[in-house]
Amino acid sequence: MILRYIDAALEHARFERLEDGQVCATVPGLRGVLAVGSGIRECRAELAEVIEEWVLVRIAQRLSIPRIGGVTVRVKRAS
């Protein structure tokens, strides 16, 4: 489930080359998700890790996780 969400988020990522030659990536709708790498491949890998951590933090804090690309993360609470 989380891997599908990460893949969907990566499909919506926006990459931008910075003045120093590095690449910066964000995902619209995922506030605070940002990654920087020396190239697109490195930046994309870093972004995947950032998205995973972002999702896990939101789950731990019981915050909503927005739907992206038709994919949602559903969490069942233990009773």
N, CA, C, O and CB atoms as a CASP TS submission, in Angstrom:
PFRMAT TS
TARGET T0000
AUTHOR 0000-0000-0000
METHOD Language model
MODEL 1
PARENT N/A
ATOM      1  N   MET     1       0.823  -1.185   0.000  1.00  0.00           N
ATOM      2  CA  MET     1       0.000   0.000   0.000  1.00  0.00           C
ATOM      3  C   MET     1       0.874   1.259   0.000  1.00  0.00           C
ATOM      4  O   MET     1       0.650   2.170  -0.797  1.00  0.00           O
ATOM      5  CB  MET     1      -0.940  -0.007   1.208  1.00  0.00           C
ATOM      6  N   ILE     2       1.862   1.309   0.885  1.00  0.00           N
ATOM      7  CA  ILE     2       2.723   2.492   0.924  1.00  0.00           C
ATOM      8  C   ILE     2       3.563   2.582  -0.342  1.00  0.00           C
ATOM      9  O   ILE     2       3.803   3.677  -0.850  1.00  0.00           O
ATOM     10  CB  ILE     2       3.632   2.461   2.166  1.00  0.00           C
ATOM     11  N   LEU     3       4.011   1.444  -0.854  1.00  0.00           N
ATOM     12  CA  LEU     3       4.813   1.467  -2.087  1.00  0.00           C
ATOM     13  C   LEU     3       4.007   1.992  -3.264  1.00  0.00           C
ATOM     14  O   LEU     3       4.536   2.731  -4.095  1.00  0.00           O
ATOM     15  CB  LEU     3       5.343   0.068  -2.407  1.00  0.00           C
ATOM     16  N   ARG     4       2.735   1.621  -3.347  1.00  0.00           N
ATOM     17  CA  ARG     4       1.880   2.153  -4.420  1.00  0.00           C
ATOM     18  C   ARG     4       1.733   3.666  -4.273  1.00  0.00           C
ATOM     19  O   ARG     4       1.743   4.398  -5.263  1.00  0.00           O
ATOM     20  CB  ARG     4       0.482   1.472  -4.400  1.00  0.00           C
ATOM     21  N   TYR     5       1.599   4.124  -3.042  1.00  0.00           N
ATOM     22  CA  TYR     5       1.465   5.557  -2.782  1.00  0.00           C
ATOM     23  C   TYR     5       2.746   6.293  -3.186  1.00  0.00           C
ATOM     24  O   TYR     5       2.691   7.350  -3.814  1.00  0.00           O
ATOM     25  CB  TYR     5       1.145   5.812  -1.289  1.00  0.00           C
ATOM     26  N   ILE     6       3.885   5.730  -2.824  1.00  0.00           N
ATOM     27  CA  ILE     6       5.167   6.342  -3.187  1.00  0.00           C
ATOM     28  C   ILE     6       5.299   6.421  -4.703  1.00  0.00           C
ATOM     29  O   ILE     6       5.698   7.456  -5.237  1.00  0.00           O
ATOM     30  CB  ILE     6       6.347   5.544  -2.585  1.00  0.00           C
ATOM     31  N   ASP     7       4.969   5.339  -5.398  1.00  0.00           N
ATOM     32  CA  ASP     7       5.040   5.337  -6.864  1.00  0.00           C
ATOM     33  C   ASP     7       4.129   6.400  -7.465  1.00  0.00           C
ATOM     34  O   ASP     7       4.523   7.102  -8.396  1.00  0.00           O
ATOM     35  CB  ASP     7       4.665   3.959  -7.415  1.00  0.00           C
ATOM     36  N   ALA     8       2.907   6.520  -6.934  1.00  0.00           N
ATOM     37  CA  ALA     8       1.969   7.527  -7.434  1.00  0.00           C
ATOM     38  C   ALA     8       2.505   8.933  -7.184  1.00  0.00           C
ATOM     39  O   ALA     8       2.403   9.807  -8.044  1.00  0.00           O
ATOM     40  CB  ALA     8       0.589   7.358  -6.769  1.00  0.00           C
ATOM     41  N   ALA     9       3.075   9.143  -6.004  1.00  0.00           N
ATOM     42  CA  ALA     9       3.637  10.457  -5.678  1.00  0.00           C
ATOM     43  C   ALA     9       4.809  10.787  -6.595  1.00  0.00           C
ATOM     44  O   ALA     9       4.946  11.926  -7.042  1.00  0.00           O
ATOM     45  CB  ALA     9       4.088  10.502  -4.207  1.00  0.00           C
ATOM     46  N   LEU    10       5.651   9.802  -6.875  1.00  0.00           N
ATOM     47  CA  LEU    10       6.796  10.032  -7.767  1.00  0.00           C
ATOM     48  C   LEU    10       6.338  10.400  -9.172  1.00  0.00           C
ATOM     49  O   LEU    10       7.001  11.180  -9.856  1.00  0.00           O
ATOM     50  CB  LEU    10       7.691   8.788  -7.820  1.00  0.00           C
ATOM     51  N   GLU    11       5.213   9.847  -9.608  1.00  0.00           N
ATOM     52  CA  GLU    11       4.677  10.194 -10.928  1.00  0.00           C
ATOM     53  C   GLU    11       4.242  11.653 -10.987  1.00  0.00           C
ATOM     54  O   GLU    11       4.232  12.250 -12.064  1.00  0.00           O
ATOM     55  CB  GLU    11       3.496   9.287 -11.277  1.00  0.00           C
ATOM     56  N   HIS    12       3.884  12.233  -9.846  1.00  0.00           N
ATOM     57  CA  HIS    12       3.436  13.629  -9.795  1.00  0.00           C
ATOM     58  C   HIS    12       4.553  14.597  -9.394  1.00  0.00           C
ATOM     59  O   HIS    12       4.326  15.802  -9.287  1.00  0.00           O
ATOM     60  CB  HIS    12       2.281  13.760  -8.820  1.00  0.00           C
ATOM     61  N   ALA    13       5.738  14.076  -9.178  1.00  0.00           N
ATOM     62  CA  ALA    13       6.850  14.912  -8.718  1.00  0.00           C
ATOM     63  C   ALA    13       7.245  15.944  -9.765  1.00  0.00           C
ATOM     64  O   ALA    13       7.134  15.719 -10.970  1.00  0.00           O
ATOM     65  CB  ALA    13       8.056  14.044  -8.367  1.00  0.00           C
ATOM     66  N   ARG    14       7.704  17.068  -9.268  1.00  0.00           N
ATOM     67  CA  ARG    14       8.225  18.142 -10.124  1.00  0.00           C
ATOM     68  C   ARG    14       9.711  18.295  -9.823  1.00  0.00           C
ATOM     69  O   ARG    14      10.117  18.483  -8.676  1.00  0.00           O
ATOM     70  CB  ARG    14       7.451  19.502  -9.890  1.00  0.00           C
ATOM     71  N   PHE    15      10.502  18.210 -10.873  1.00  0.00           N
ATOM     72  CA  PHE    15      11.956  18.305 -10.741  1.00  0.00           C
ATOM     73  C   PHE    15      12.425  19.627 -11.332  1.00  0.00           C
ATOM     74  O   PHE    15      11.919  20.077 -12.360  1.00  0.00           O
ATOM     75  CB  PHE    15      12.662  17.109 -11.440  1.00  0.00           C
ATOM     76  N   GLU    16      13.393  20.238 -10.671  1.00  0.00           N
ATOM     77  CA  GLU    16      13.929  21.522 -11.126  1.00  0.00           C
ATOM     78  C   GLU    16      15.438  21.525 -10.917  1.00  0.00           C
ATOM     79  O   GLU    16      15.933  21.157  -9.851  1.00  0.00           O
ATOM     80  CB  GLU    16      13.261  22.714 -10.369  1.00  0.00           C
ATOM     81  N   ARG    17      16.151  21.940 -11.939  1.00  0.00           N
ATOM     82  CA  ARG    17      17.609  22.045 -11.814  1.00  0.00           C
ATOM     83  C   ARG    17      17.923  23.378 -11.146  1.00  0.00           C
ATOM     84  O   ARG    17      17.446  24.427 -11.578  1.00  0.00           O
ATOM     85  CB  ARG    17      18.324  21.930 -13.217  1.00  0.00           C
ATOM     86  N   LEU    18      18.723  23.327 -10.096  1.00  0.00           N
ATOM     87  CA  LEU    18      19.101  24.523  -9.349  1.00  0.00           C
ATOM     88  C   LEU    18      20.317  25.188  -9.985  1.00  0.00           C
ATOM     89  O   LEU    18      20.984  24.599 -10.836  1.00  0.00           O
ATOM     90  CB  LEU    18      19.391  24.175  -7.880  1.00  0.00           C
ATOM     91  N   GLU    19      20.596  26.404  -9.569  1.00  0.00           N
ATOM     92  CA  GLU    19      21.725  27.162 -10.129  1.00  0.00           C
ATOM     93  C   GLU    19      23.058  26.457  -9.943  1.00  0.00           C
ATOM     94  O   GLU    19      23.956  26.589 -10.775  1.00  0.00           O
ATOM     95  CB  GLU    19      21.794  28.532  -9.494  1.00  0.00           C
ATOM     96  N   ASP    20      23.188  25.706  -8.851  1.00  0.00           N
ATOM     97  CA  ASP    20      24.454  25.013  -8.588  1.00  0.00           C
ATOM     98  C   ASP    20      24.549  23.662  -9.303  1.00  0.00           C
ATOM     99  O   ASP    20      25.514  22.922  -9.112  1.00  0.00           O
ATOM    100  CB  ASP    20      24.625  24.809  -7.094  1.00  0.00           C
ATOM    101  N   GLY    21      23.545  23.344 -10.127  1.00  0.00           N
ATOM    102  CA  GLY    21      23.559  22.110 -10.903  1.00  0.00           C
ATOM    103  C   GLY    21      22.835  20.947 -10.254  1.00  0.00           C
ATOM    104  O   GLY    21      22.569  19.940 -10.911  1.00  0.00           O
ATOM    105  N   GLN    22      22.511  21.069  -8.974  1.00  0.00           N
ATOM    106  CA  GLN    22      21.775  19.998  -8.308  1.00  0.00           C
ATOM    107  C   GLN    22      20.321  19.999  -8.770  1.00  0.00           C
ATOM    108  O   GLN    22      19.847  20.957  -9.381  1.00  0.00           O
ATOM    109  CB  GLN    22      21.854  20.152  -6.773  1.00  0.00           C
ATOM    110  N   VAL    23      19.631  18.917  -8.470  1.00  0.00           N
ATOM    111  CA  VAL    23      18.224  18.781  -8.840  1.00  0.00           C
ATOM    112  C   VAL    23      17.390  18.768  -7.564  1.00  0.00           C
ATOM    113  O   VAL    23      17.721  18.082  -6.597  1.00  0.00           O
ATOM    114  CB  VAL    23      17.980  17.486  -9.685  1.00  0.00           C
ATOM    115  N   CYS    24      16.306  19.534  -7.579  1.00  0.00           N
ATOM    116  CA  CYS    24      15.383  19.622  -6.456  1.00  0.00           C
ATOM    117  C   CYS    24      14.039  19.053  -6.908  1.00  0.00           C
ATOM    118  O   CYS    24      13.609  19.290  -8.037  1.00  0.00           O
ATOM    119  CB  CYS    24      15.237  21.104  -5.949  1.00  0.00           C
ATOM    120  N   ALA    25      13.379  18.305  -6.029  1.00  0.00           N
ATOM    121  CA  ALA    25      12.077  17.728  -6.368  1.00  0.00           C
ATOM    122  C   ALA    25      11.078  17.977  -5.250  1.00  0.00           C
ATOM    123  O   ALA    25      11.415  17.928  -4.067  1.00  0.00           O
ATOM    124  CB  ALA    25      12.205  16.221  -6.640  1.00  0.00           C
ATOM    125  N   THR    26       9.839  18.245  -5.652  1.00  0.00           N
ATOM    126  CA  THR    26       8.725  18.389  -4.732  1.00  0.00           C
ATOM    127  C   THR    26       7.547  17.613  -5.305  1.00  0.00           C
ATOM    128  O   THR    26       7.550  17.223  -6.473  1.00  0.00           O
ATOM    129  CB  THR    26       8.362  19.896  -4.502  1.00  0.00           C
ATOM    130  N   VAL    27       6.542  17.396  -4.467  1.00  0.00           N
ATOM    131  CA  VAL    27       5.315  16.744  -4.916  1.00  0.00           C
ATOM    132  C   VAL    27       4.156  17.651  -4.530  1.00  0.00           C
ATOM    133  O   VAL    27       3.908  17.856  -3.342  1.00  0.00           O
ATOM    134  CB  VAL    27       5.154  15.305  -4.292  1.00  0.00           C
ATOM    135  N   PRO    28       3.439  18.199  -5.513  1.00  0.00           N
ATOM    136  CA  PRO    28       2.302  19.055  -5.197  1.00  0.00           C
ATOM    137  C   PRO    28       1.302  18.324  -4.291  1.00  0.00           C
ATOM    138  O   PRO    28       0.940  17.175  -4.545  1.00  0.00           O
ATOM    139  CB  PRO    28       1.609  19.521  -6.491  1.00  0.00           C
ATOM    140  N   GLY    29       0.873  19.005  -3.248  1.00  0.00           N
ATOM    141  CA  GLY    29      -0.090  18.426  -2.327  1.00  0.00           C
ATOM    142  C   GLY    29       0.521  17.725  -1.132  1.00  0.00           C
ATOM    143  O   GLY    29      -0.182  17.416  -0.171  1.00  0.00           O
ATOM    144  N   LEU    30       1.827  17.468  -1.176  1.00  0.00           N
ATOM    145  CA  LEU    30       2.500  16.827  -0.046  1.00  0.00           C
ATOM    146  C   LEU    30       3.398  17.866   0.612  1.00  0.00           C
ATOM    147  O   LEU    30       4.586  17.968   0.304  1.00  0.00           O
ATOM    148  CB  LEU    30       3.327  15.568  -0.502  1.00  0.00           C
ATOM    149  N   ARG    31       2.817  18.624   1.513  1.00  0.00           N
ATOM    150  CA  ARG    31       3.500  19.736   2.161  1.00  0.00           C
ATOM    151  C   ARG    31       4.728  19.257   2.926  1.00  0.00           C
ATOM    152  O   ARG    31       4.656  18.328   3.731  1.00  0.00           O
ATOM    153  CB  ARG    31       2.547  20.467   3.103  1.00  0.00           C
ATOM    154  N   GLY    32       5.851  19.905   2.659  1.00  0.00           N
ATOM    155  CA  GLY    32       7.084  19.592   3.357  1.00  0.00           C
ATOM    156  C   GLY    32       7.930  18.519   2.696  1.00  0.00           C
ATOM    157  O   GLY    32       9.040  18.238   3.149  1.00  0.00           O
ATOM    158  N   VAL    33       7.417  17.916   1.630  1.00  0.00           N
ATOM    159  CA  VAL    33       8.173  16.870   0.926  1.00  0.00           C
ATOM    160  C   VAL    33       9.093  17.544  -0.083  1.00  0.00           C
ATOM    161  O   VAL    33       8.636  18.190  -1.025  1.00  0.00           O
ATOM    162  CB  VAL    33       7.212  15.845   0.214  1.00  0.00           C
ATOM    163  N   LEU    34      10.399  17.384   0.128  1.00  0.00           N
ATOM    164  CA  LEU    34      11.406  18.016  -0.717  1.00  0.00           C
ATOM    165  C   LEU    34      12.657  17.154  -0.704  1.00  0.00           C
ATOM    166  O   LEU    34      13.065  16.641   0.338  1.00  0.00           O
ATOM    167  CB  LEU    34      11.721  19.464  -0.239  1.00  0.00           C
ATOM    168  N   ALA    35      13.257  17.005  -1.871  1.00  0.00           N
ATOM    169  CA  ALA    35      14.503  16.241  -1.961  1.00  0.00           C
ATOM    170  C   ALA    35      15.453  16.952  -2.906  1.00  0.00           C
ATOM    171  O   ALA    35      15.025  17.630  -3.840  1.00  0.00           O
ATOM    172  CB  ALA    35      14.240  14.785  -2.440  1.00  0.00           C
ATOM    173  N   VAL    36      16.748  16.791  -2.656  1.00  0.00           N
ATOM    174  CA  VAL    36      17.784  17.380  -3.501  1.00  0.00           C
ATOM    175  C   VAL    36      18.823  16.306  -3.778  1.00  0.00           C
ATOM    176  O   VAL    36      19.193  15.535  -2.893  1.00  0.00           O
ATOM    177  CB  VAL    36      18.435  18.640  -2.826  1.00  0.00           C
ATOM    178  N   GLY    37      19.289  16.268  -5.026  1.00  0.00           N
ATOM    179  CA  GLY    37      20.328  15.313  -5.392  1.00  0.00           C
ATOM    180  C   GLY    37      21.203  15.876  -6.487  1.00  0.00           C
ATOM    181  O   GLY    37      20.880  16.900  -7.088  1.00  0.00           O
ATOM    182  N   SER    38      22.314  15.204  -6.745  1.00  0.00           N
ATOM    183  CA  SER    38      23.248  15.695  -7.764  1.00  0.00           C
ATOM    184  C   SER    38      22.715  15.496  -9.177  1.00  0.00           C
ATOM    185  O   SER    38      23.174  16.158 -10.108  1.00  0.00           O
ATOM    186  CB  SER    38      24.588  14.997  -7.624  1.00  0.00           C
ATOM    187  N   GLY    39      21.764  14.603  -9.346  1.00  0.00           N
ATOM    188  CA  GLY    39      21.134  14.360 -10.642  1.00  0.00           C
ATOM    189  C   GLY    39      19.716  13.871 -10.420  1.00  0.00           C
ATOM    190  O   GLY    39      19.292  13.674  -9.282  1.00  0.00           O
ATOM    191  N   ILE    40      18.980  13.676 -11.509  1.00  0.00           N
ATOM    192  CA  ILE    40      17.581  13.268 -11.386  1.00  0.00           C
ATOM    193  C   ILE    40      17.460  11.905 -10.707  1.00  0.00           C
ATOM    194  O   ILE    40      16.598  11.725  -9.847  1.00  0.00           O
ATOM    195  CB  ILE    40      16.916  13.227 -12.766  1.00  0.00           C
ATOM    196  N   ARG    41      18.300  10.951 -11.074  1.00  0.00           N
ATOM    197  CA  ARG    41      18.210   9.607 -10.487  1.00  0.00           C
ATOM    198  C   ARG    41      18.423   9.661  -8.970  1.00  0.00           C
ATOM    199  O   ARG    41      17.652   9.075  -8.210  1.00  0.00           O
ATOM    200  CB  ARG    41      19.251   8.662 -11.136  1.00  0.00           C
ATOM    201  N   GLU    42      19.458  10.357  -8.544  1.00  0.00           N
ATOM    202  CA  GLU    42      19.738  10.468  -7.107  1.00  0.00           C
ATOM    203  C   GLU    42      18.617  11.217  -6.391  1.00  0.00           C
ATOM    204  O   GLU    42      18.198  10.828  -5.301  1.00  0.00           O
ATOM    205  CB  GLU    42      21.085  11.180  -6.873  1.00  0.00           C
ATOM    206  N   CYS    43      18.139  12.285  -7.005  1.00  0.00           N
ATOM    207  CA  CYS    43      17.073  13.083  -6.411  1.00  0.00           C
ATOM    208  C   CYS    43      15.788  12.259  -6.282  1.00  0.00           C
ATOM    209  O   CYS    43      15.095  12.337  -5.268  1.00  0.00           O
ATOM    210  CB  CYS    43      16.816  14.348  -7.254  1.00  0.00           C
ATOM    211  N   ARG    44      15.478  11.477  -7.305  1.00  0.00           N
ATOM    212  CA  ARG    44      14.267  10.645  -7.289  1.00  0.00           C
ATOM    213  C   ARG    44      14.358   9.592  -6.180  1.00  0.00           C
ATOM    214  O   ARG    44      13.375   9.345  -5.482  1.00  0.00           O
ATOM    215  CB  ARG    44      14.057   9.958  -8.668  1.00  0.00           C
ATOM    216  N   ALA    45      15.513   8.979  -6.015  1.00  0.00           N
ATOM    217  CA  ALA    45      15.702   7.986  -4.950  1.00  0.00           C
ATOM    218  C   ALA    45      15.543   8.635  -3.575  1.00  0.00           C
ATOM    219  O   ALA    45      14.905   8.071  -2.685  1.00  0.00           O
ATOM    220  CB  ALA    45      17.092   7.321  -5.068  1.00  0.00           C
ATOM    221  N   GLU    46      16.122   9.812  -3.411  1.00  0.00           N
ATOM    222  CA  GLU    46      15.996  10.548  -2.149  1.00  0.00           C
ATOM    223  C   GLU    46      14.537  10.927  -1.907  1.00  0.00           C
ATOM    224  O   GLU    46      14.045  10.834  -0.783  1.00  0.00           O
ATOM    225  CB  GLU    46      16.889  11.816  -2.161  1.00  0.00           C
ATOM    226  N   LEU    47      13.848  11.355  -2.964  1.00  0.00           N
ATOM    227  CA  LEU    47      12.447  11.743  -2.844  1.00  0.00           C
ATOM    228  C   LEU    47      11.589  10.562  -2.397  1.00  0.00           C
ATOM    229  O   LEU    47      10.690  10.734  -1.574  1.00  0.00           O
ATOM    230  CB  LEU    47      11.931  12.296  -4.177  1.00  0.00           C
ATOM    231  N   ALA    48      11.850   9.380  -2.918  1.00  0.00           N
ATOM    232  CA  ALA    48      11.094   8.191  -2.506  1.00  0.00           C
ATOM    233  C   ALA    48      11.253   7.951  -1.005  1.00  0.00           C
ATOM    234  O   ALA    48      10.279   7.629  -0.325  1.00  0.00           O
ATOM    235  CB  ALA    48      11.561   6.947  -3.301  1.00  0.00           C
ATOM    236  N   GLU    49      12.460   8.103  -0.487  1.00  0.00           N
ATOM    237  CA  GLU    49      12.699   7.933   0.953  1.00  0.00           C
ATOM    238  C   GLU    49      11.978   9.003   1.765  1.00  0.00           C
ATOM    239  O   GLU    49      11.400   8.713   2.812  1.00  0.00           O
ATOM    240  CB  GLU    49      14.203   7.976   1.254  1.00  0.00           C
ATOM    241  N   VAL    50      12.014  10.233   1.280  1.00  0.00           N
ATOM    242  CA  VAL    50      11.349  11.335   1.982  1.00  0.00           C
ATOM    243  C   VAL    50       9.839  11.096   2.026  1.00  0.00           C
ATOM    244  O   VAL    50       9.209  11.314   3.061  1.00  0.00           O
ATOM    245  CB  VAL    50      11.661  12.691   1.294  1.00  0.00           C
ATOM    246  N   ILE    51       9.259  10.652   0.916  1.00  0.00           N
ATOM    247  CA  ILE    51       7.818  10.385   0.874  1.00  0.00           C
ATOM    248  C   ILE    51       7.459   9.284   1.865  1.00  0.00           C
ATOM    249  O   ILE    51       6.475   9.402   2.594  1.00  0.00           O
ATOM    250  CB  ILE    51       7.375   9.989  -0.553  1.00  0.00           C
ATOM    251  N   GLU    52       8.253   8.211   1.896  1.00  0.00           N
ATOM    252  CA  GLU    52       7.984   7.112   2.828  1.00  0.00           C
ATOM    253  C   GLU    52       8.014   7.611   4.274  1.00  0.00           C
ATOM    254  O   GLU    52       7.116   7.298   5.056  1.00  0.00           O
ATOM    255  CB  GLU    52       9.012   5.976   2.636  1.00  0.00           C
ATOM    256  N   GLU    53       9.033   8.376   4.626  1.00  0.00           N
ATOM    257  CA  GLU    53       9.136   8.909   5.986  1.00  0.00           C
ATOM    258  C   GLU    53       7.981   9.849   6.291  1.00  0.00           C
ATOM    259  O   GLU    53       7.444   9.833   7.398  1.00  0.00           O
ATOM    260  CB  GLU    53      10.469   9.638   6.177  1.00  0.00           C
ATOM    261  N   TRP    54       7.596  10.667   5.320  1.00  0.00           N
ATOM    262  CA  TRP    54       6.488  11.611   5.480  1.00  0.00           C
ATOM    263  C   TRP    54       5.199  10.854   5.785  1.00  0.00           C
ATOM    264  O   TRP    54       4.451  11.236   6.686  1.00  0.00           O
ATOM    265  CB  TRP    54       6.318  12.478   4.208  1.00  0.00           C
ATOM    266  N   VAL    55       4.938   9.784   5.037  1.00  0.00           N
ATOM    267  CA  VAL    55       3.734   8.973   5.257  1.00  0.00           C
ATOM    268  C   VAL    55       3.767   8.347   6.652  1.00  0.00           C
ATOM    269  O   VAL    55       2.769   8.392   7.371  1.00  0.00           O
ATOM    270  CB  VAL    55       3.612   7.867   4.172  1.00  0.00           C
ATOM    271  N   LEU    56       4.889   7.774   7.036  1.00  0.00           N
ATOM    272  CA  LEU    56       4.986   7.121   8.346  1.00  0.00           C
ATOM    273  C   LEU    56       4.802   8.110   9.498  1.00  0.00           C
ATOM    274  O   LEU    56       4.170   7.779  10.501  1.00  0.00           O
ATOM    275  CB  LEU    56       6.333   6.422   8.481  1.00  0.00           C
ATOM    276  N   VAL    57       5.342   9.304   9.362  1.00  0.00           N
ATOM    277  CA  VAL    57       5.156  10.334  10.392  1.00  0.00           C
ATOM    278  C   VAL    57       3.688  10.727  10.481  1.00  0.00           C
ATOM    279  O   VAL    57       3.152  10.883  11.578  1.00  0.00           O
ATOM    280  CB  VAL    57       6.027  11.578  10.091  1.00  0.00           C
ATOM    281  N   ARG    58       3.040  10.887   9.340  1.00  0.00           N
ATOM    282  CA  ARG    58       1.624  11.270   9.348  1.00  0.00           C
ATOM    283  C   ARG    58       0.767  10.167   9.970  1.00  0.00           C
ATOM    284  O   ARG    58      -0.192  10.454  10.686  1.00  0.00           O
ATOM    285  CB  ARG    58       1.138  11.575   7.914  1.00  0.00           C
ATOM    286  N   ILE    59       1.107   8.913   9.699  1.00  0.00           N
ATOM    287  CA  ILE    59       0.382   7.805  10.326  1.00  0.00           C
ATOM    288  C   ILE    59       0.585   7.852  11.838  1.00  0.00           C
ATOM    289  O   ILE    59      -0.379   7.744  12.597  1.00  0.00           O
ATOM    290  CB  ILE    59       0.855   6.437   9.754  1.00  0.00           C
ATOM    291  N   ALA    60       1.819   8.010  12.274  1.00  0.00           N
ATOM    292  CA  ALA    60       2.129   8.034  13.707  1.00  0.00           C
ATOM    293  C   ALA    60       1.423   9.180  14.424  1.00  0.00           C
ATOM    294  O   ALA    60       1.015   9.043  15.577  1.00  0.00           O
ATOM    295  CB  ALA    60       3.634   8.147  13.917  1.00  0.00           C
ATOM    296  N   GLN    61       1.281  10.309  13.733  1.00  0.00           N
ATOM    297  CA  GLN    61       0.647  11.474  14.343  1.00  0.00           C
ATOM    298  C   GLN    61      -0.857  11.534  14.078  1.00  0.00           C
ATOM    299  O   GLN    61      -1.534  12.494  14.444  1.00  0.00           O
ATOM    300  CB  GLN    61       1.302  12.737  13.835  1.00  0.00           C
ATOM    301  N   ARG    62      -1.360  10.478  13.429  1.00  0.00           N
ATOM    302  CA  ARG    62      -2.790  10.387  13.105  1.00  0.00           C
ATOM    303  C   ARG    62      -3.278  11.569  12.279  1.00  0.00           C
ATOM    304  O   ARG    62      -4.369  12.094  12.500  1.00  0.00           O
ATOM    305  CB  ARG    62      -3.606  10.291  14.379  1.00  0.00           C
ATOM    306  N   LEU    63      -2.453  11.974  11.329  1.00  0.00           N
ATOM    307  CA  LEU    63      -2.807  13.048  10.406  1.00  0.00           C
ATOM    308  C   LEU    63      -3.299  12.444   9.097  1.00  0.00           C
ATOM    309  O   LEU    63      -2.939  11.322   8.743  1.00  0.00           O
ATOM    310  CB  LEU    63      -1.599  13.989  10.158  1.00  0.00           C
ATOM    311  N   SER    64      -4.116  13.195   8.393  1.00  0.00           N
ATOM    312  CA  SER    64      -4.629  12.690   7.121  1.00  0.00           C
ATOM    313  C   SER    64      -3.515  12.635   6.075  1.00  0.00           C
ATOM    314  O   SER    64      -2.556  13.406   6.114  1.00  0.00           O
ATOM    315  CB  SER    64      -5.790  13.573   6.619  1.00  0.00           C
ATOM    316  N   ILE    65      -3.672  11.714   5.159  1.00  0.00           N
ATOM    317  CA  ILE    65      -2.734  11.552   4.051  1.00  0.00           C
ATOM    318  C   ILE    65      -3.542  11.756   2.780  1.00  0.00           C
ATOM    319  O   ILE    65      -4.452  10.978   2.493  1.00  0.00           O
ATOM    320  CB  ILE    65      -2.016  10.133   4.073  1.00  0.00           C
ATOM    321  N   PRO    66      -3.221  12.794   2.014  1.00  0.00           N
ATOM    322  CA  PRO    66      -4.036  13.090   0.835  1.00  0.00           C
ATOM    323  C   PRO    66      -3.933  12.009  -0.234  1.00  0.00           C
ATOM    324  O   PRO    66      -2.888  11.382  -0.408  1.00  0.00           O
ATOM    325  CB  PRO    66      -3.628  14.423   0.249  1.00  0.00           C
ATOM    326  N   ARG    67      -5.025  11.807  -0.938  1.00  0.00           N
ATOM    327  CA  ARG    67      -5.049  10.893  -2.076  1.00  0.00           C
ATOM    328  C   ARG    67      -4.174  11.496  -3.167  1.00  0.00           C
ATOM    329  O   ARG    67      -4.174  12.707  -3.386  1.00  0.00           O
ATOM    330  CB  ARG    67      -6.516  10.644  -2.590  1.00  0.00           C
ATOM    331  N   ILE    68      -3.438  10.639  -3.838  1.00  0.00           N
ATOM    332  CA  ILE    68      -2.603  11.112  -4.941  1.00  0.00           C
ATOM    333  C   ILE    68      -2.658  10.082  -6.064  1.00  0.00           C
ATOM    334  O   ILE    68      -2.420   8.894  -5.844  1.00  0.00           O
ATOM    335  CB  ILE    68      -1.127  11.356  -4.475  1.00  0.00           C
ATOM    336  N   GLY    69      -2.972  10.544  -7.252  1.00  0.00           N
ATOM    337  CA  GLY    69      -3.060   9.648  -8.398  1.00  0.00           C
ATOM    338  C   GLY    69      -4.047   8.517  -8.191  1.00  0.00           C
ATOM    339  O   GLY    69      -3.847   7.417  -8.705  1.00  0.00           O
ATOM    340  N   GLY    70      -5.112   8.777  -7.442  1.00  0.00           N
ATOM    341  CA  GLY    70      -6.113   7.753  -7.175  1.00  0.00           C
ATOM    342  C   GLY    70      -5.721   6.754  -6.105  1.00  0.00           C
ATOM    343  O   GLY    70      -6.456   5.799  -5.857  1.00  0.00           O
ATOM    344  N   VAL    71      -4.578   6.953  -5.466  1.00  0.00           N
ATOM    345  CA  VAL    71      -4.087   6.019  -4.446  1.00  0.00           C
ATOM    346  C   VAL    71      -4.234   6.655  -3.064  1.00  0.00           C
ATOM    347  O   VAL    71      -3.878   7.815  -2.857  1.00  0.00           O
ATOM    348  CB  VAL    71      -2.599   5.628  -4.715  1.00  0.00           C
ATOM    349  N   THR    72      -4.760   5.879  -2.134  1.00  0.00           N
ATOM    350  CA  THR    72      -4.877   6.344  -0.757  1.00  0.00           C
ATOM    351  C   THR    72      -4.146   5.379   0.171  1.00  0.00           C
ATOM    352  O   THR    72      -3.921   4.216  -0.166  1.00  0.00           O
ATOM    353  CB  THR    72      -6.365   6.481  -0.345  1.00  0.00           C
ATOM    354  N   VAL    73      -3.787   5.880   1.328  1.00  0.00           N
ATOM    355  CA  VAL    73      -3.201   5.045   2.374  1.00  0.00           C
ATOM    356  C   VAL    73      -4.260   4.912   3.454  1.00  0.00           C
ATOM    357  O   VAL    73      -4.710   5.904   4.027  1.00  0.00           O
ATOM    358  CB  VAL    73      -1.851   5.658   2.946  1.00  0.00           C
ATOM    359  N   ARG    74      -4.648   3.686   3.721  1.00  0.00           N
ATOM    360  CA  ARG    74      -5.657   3.439   4.748  1.00  0.00           C
ATOM    361  C   ARG    74      -5.001   2.732   5.919  1.00  0.00           C
ATOM    362  O   ARG    74      -4.245   1.775   5.751  1.00  0.00           O
ATOM    363  CB  ARG    74      -6.839   2.599   4.189  1.00  0.00           C
ATOM    364  N   VAL    75      -5.304   3.220   7.089  1.00  0.00           N
ATOM    365  CA  VAL    75      -4.711   2.662   8.302  1.00  0.00           C
ATOM    366  C   VAL    75      -5.832   2.127   9.181  1.00  0.00           C
ATOM    367  O   VAL    75      -6.779   2.842   9.509  1.00  0.00           O
ATOM    368  CB  VAL    75      -3.860   3.730   9.065  1.00  0.00           C
ATOM    369  N   LYS    76      -5.709   0.874   9.554  1.00  0.00           N
ATOM    370  CA  LYS    76      -6.670   0.291  10.492  1.00  0.00           C
ATOM    371  C   LYS    76      -6.104   0.451  11.892  1.00  0.00           C
ATOM    372  O   LYS    76      -4.972   0.056  12.169  1.00  0.00           O
ATOM    373  CB  LYS    76      -6.958  -1.220  10.166  1.00  0.00           C
ATOM    374  N   ARG    77      -6.883   1.018  12.744  1.00  0.00           N
ATOM    375  CA  ARG    77      -6.467   1.222  14.132  1.00  0.00           C
ATOM    376  C   ARG    77      -6.667  -0.067  14.926  1.00  0.00           C
ATOM    377  O   ARG    77      -7.670  -0.761  14.760  1.00  0.00           O
ATOM    378  CB  ARG    77      -7.258   2.389  14.781  1.00  0.00           C
ATOM    379  N   ALA    78      -5.722  -0.369  15.769  1.00  0.00           N
ATOM    380  CA  ALA    78      -5.844  -1.543  16.638  1.00  0.00           C
ATOM    381  C   ALA    78      -6.904  -1.273  17.691  1.00  0.00           C
ATOM    382  O   ALA    78      -7.005  -0.162  18.212  1.00  0.00           O
ATOM    383  CB  ALA    78      -4.482  -1.894  17.306  1.00  0.00           C
ATOM    384  N   SER    79      -7.689  -2.290  18.001  1.00  0.00           N
ATOM    385  CA  SER    79      -8.723  -2.081  19.018  1.00  0.00           C
ATOM    386  C   SER    79      -8.257  -2.470  20.387  1.00  0.00           C
ATOM    387  O   SER    79      -9.012  -2.354  21.352  1.00  0.00           O
ATOM    388  CB  SER    79      -9.961  -2.852  18.678  1.00  0.00           C
TER
END
